[in-house]
Amino acid sequence: MSSLSLSNPSQLIVRNMDCFELDHLLMIGLPGDQLVSQLLDEGLGRVTALTRDFSDYRRLKPLVGNHNDRFFLTFAPVLEEPLSSPVDGVLIFLQKSKPLMDFWLEMIRFHVAANVPIYLVGENDEGIKSWKKRLKQSFSDVKSVDNARHCVLLEACGAMNKGAVNKGAVNKGAVNKPDQFTEKGAFKTFTVQAMDKVLSISSLPGVFSHGRLDVGTEVLLETLNDLPSGNVLDFGCGAGVISAYISEQPEARHLTLVDCDAMALASSRQTMNDLGVENFQVLASDGLSEVTGQFDLIISNPPFHQGVKTHYEVTERFLSESHQKLKVGGELRIVANSFLKYPPIIEQTFGRCETLLSRNGFSIYRAFKKV
Ligand SMILES: C[S@@+](CC[C@H](N)C(=O)[O-])C[C@H]1O[C@@H](n2cnc3c(N)ncnc32)[C@H](O)[C@@H]1O
């Protein structure tokens, strides 16, 4: 999507502009299009927004300066600060992960008065229709506002107390009125066996393979006993499981964990801190855009898009960026679904691609940078 165009959910919002002529709107899961500018230009007083996606954050950041003191934007798992002034409406962009939606609804109920209307917009193929029923479990009045562009806009009012703020997600020690909502109580943990140690991995709602080890990642871990030492990049780190595993090995390494998802970055940081790893950094980046330095190893369970054509474009971009970021002699090691035709793409960039293991529908590929 070009940054100038509007996503389908945003187009539905624009069709219903009269709902959003408010003093202060809280927008959660904001997409990186021109919607905010359009709303601010056409009657909305001020916006506080949260996005979990670093590429959206990068696109939206310049707009903050264009709308002095009227647009506040955070890239984080949760709103870190109390709201600067009360909001009179909330707009949530549907996320695929139901646990993440539940978590964000709790966060909203922490920050916002019970009588403030909550709007939820999403696409039919993301499951927006099931949300009318789900919202009725927590709000006394839920209705469909509009339905177009393969999307639905819902409005929920009258937040009920049932299942209110997750006690673990507020500051510990606060007895009656906690003063901060944090992600702390929302982590799920699972364990991974590394050599003779059991590692605890923490993941937040919305993170890839939340609360469990992915089968592809598990196959990759089986091949990690002959890795180079030195500077290591874990691309698309998720909850940090690959770096956690590598950090247990005796070789001296510095680990850079990269992801575009704020929920993943917070999870990776938690995982590495819990393990007491010191030689690491966690970095927000879209692809390798923010990554500096040269690496001895780039390791990944890389993302791919399931659209018919697009997944190879994403992979090609990652492979060519990886080639640039590797030292001569440096290694790329990745896991992918065996049905994806990665070896010819890796060969195009690296010259040679070895298949180290194929199991349970996944293959592990290795390539070295020659020049
Ligand atoms: C298949 S998951 C692997 C997660 C983790 N390494 C594991 O093995 O469990 C791919 C990860 O890539 C991240 N990702 C997707 N697109 C990205 C992009 N353009 N730049 C950086 N990270 C991206 C996703 O947020 C996700 O955490």
The ligand as an ORCA input file, in Angstrom:
! r2SCAN-3c Opt
* xyz 0 1
  C       8.301    -16.570     11.393
  S       8.443    -15.358     12.660
  C       9.881    -15.961     13.542
  C       9.935    -15.519     14.984
  C      11.052    -16.155     15.818
  N      12.349    -15.944     15.245
  C      10.805    -17.631     15.984
  O      11.506    -18.403     15.351
  O       9.892    -18.003     16.743
  C       9.000    -13.969     11.738
  C       9.180    -12.671     12.521
  O       9.546    -11.651     11.580
  C       8.956    -10.422     11.966
  N       8.846     -9.587     10.764
  C       7.908     -9.624      9.794
  N       8.149     -8.706      8.853
  C       9.269     -8.042      9.248
  C      10.008     -6.958      8.720
  N       9.657     -6.375      7.568
  N      11.103     -6.536      9.385
  C      11.464     -7.111     10.552
  N      10.804     -8.139     11.107
  C       9.719     -8.612     10.469
  C       7.610    -10.826     12.565
  O       7.135     -9.824     13.450
  C       7.956    -12.152     13.269
  O       8.301    -11.929     14.616
*
